[in-house]
Amino acid sequence: MLTITFAFVVATALFFLFERTRWMGVVGVFVLLVINPLFFTGLFLLAGVAFYFIFIRSNKHEPTKPLPRRD
C-alpha cells in the first residue's frame, strides 16, 4: 500500500507542474485525502514546514551590513 501511495503522490505532484493537468492534480489530492488521510496530512505538513524555512524565513534574516572601520 505504501508503494502505491508513493507513486500516487509523485503522479499528483507531476500533474501540478503543467497548466493543462492541474485539474487532475486537484482530483489526485482529493483521492489521496480519501484513501490515506493520515499519510497525506503528514506529507502536507512536511511540505508546509519546508516552504516556510526555504522561502519565508530566509527572507526575514538578511545579512547585516558590516560596521565601518574605526582607524
Buried (B, 14 or more C-beta within 10 A) or exposed (E): EEEEBEEBBEEBEEBBEEEEBEEBBEEBBEEBEEEBEEBBEEBEEEEEEEEEEEEEEEEEEEEEEEEEEEE
